[in-house]
Amino acid sequence: MTGSLRQGMGVSYLMDIAVENVPGVKAIPLVPSQRSYCYSSLGIRENFIPNEVQKQYLEILKKNQDLN
């Protein structure tokens, strides 16, 4: 997405950390009334086989998925 932005292909709604240190892309902060609080998801390919470290991370995410 940031590559498309750098090439001048419109605008995108991204988290501010997604555009930190990306040359040619500037984050414009939203005013409080424009902010949207939403859930995020972790996407992995269908045939993904995690290694031991990745399994630990996934277990932590599963255990804490409903925490606010």
C-alpha positions as CSV (number, residue, x, y, z in Angstrom):
1,M,0.0,0.0,0.0
2,T,2.7,2.5,0.9
3,G,4.4,1.7,-2.4
4,S,1.3,2.7,-4.3
5,L,1.1,5.9,-2.2
6,R,4.7,6.7,-3.0
7,Q,3.8,6.4,-6.7
8,G,1.0,8.9,-6.3
9,M,-1.9,6.5,-6.5
10,G,-4.3,8.3,-4.2
11,V,-4.7,8.2,-0.5
12,S,-5.1,5.4,2.0
13,Y,-6.4,5.0,5.6
14,L,-3.5,3.5,7.5
15,M,-2.2,3.5,11.0
16,D,0.3,6.2,11.6
17,I,3.1,3.7,12.3
18,A,2.6,2.2,8.8
19,V,3.9,5.4,7.2
20,E,6.7,6.3,9.6
21,N,10.0,6.5,7.8
22,V,8.5,5.9,4.4
23,P,10.1,8.4,1.9
24,G,7.5,10.4,0.0
25,V,4.6,9.5,2.2
26,K,3.2,11.9,4.8
27,A,0.7,11.0,7.6
28,I,-2.0,13.6,8.2
29,P,-3.4,13.1,11.7
30,L,-7.2,12.9,12.1
31,V,-9.0,15.1,14.5
32,P,-10.7,13.1,17.4
33,S,-14.2,13.3,15.7
34,Q,-12.7,11.6,12.6
35,R,-10.9,8.8,14.3
36,S,-12.1,5.3,14.0
37,Y,-11.4,2.6,16.5
38,C,-11.4,-0.8,14.9
39,Y,-10.2,-4.3,15.2
40,S,-7.2,-5.7,13.3
41,S,-6.6,-9.1,11.9
42,L,-3.6,-11.2,11.2
43,G,-3.6,-12.7,7.7
44,I,-1.6,-15.7,6.9
45,R,-1.5,-17.9,3.8
46,E,-3.6,-21.0,3.8
47,N,-0.7,-23.5,3.8
48,F,1.3,-21.6,6.5
49,I,3.3,-23.9,8.8
50,P,4.7,-21.9,11.7
51,N,8.1,-22.5,13.3
52,E,8.4,-22.9,17.0
53,V,8.8,-19.1,17.7
54,Q,5.9,-18.3,15.4
55,K,3.8,-20.9,17.3
56,Q,4.5,-19.1,20.5
57,Y,3.5,-15.7,19.1
58,L,0.3,-17.2,17.7
59,E,-0.6,-18.7,21.1
60,I,0.0,-15.4,22.8
61,L,-2.3,-13.7,20.2
62,K,-5.0,-16.4,20.7
63,K,-4.8,-16.1,24.4
64,N,-5.2,-12.3,24.4
65,Q,-7.5,-11.8,21.4
66,D,-10.4,-10.6,23.5
67,L,-8.5,-8.2,25.7
68,N,-9.1,-4.4,25.3
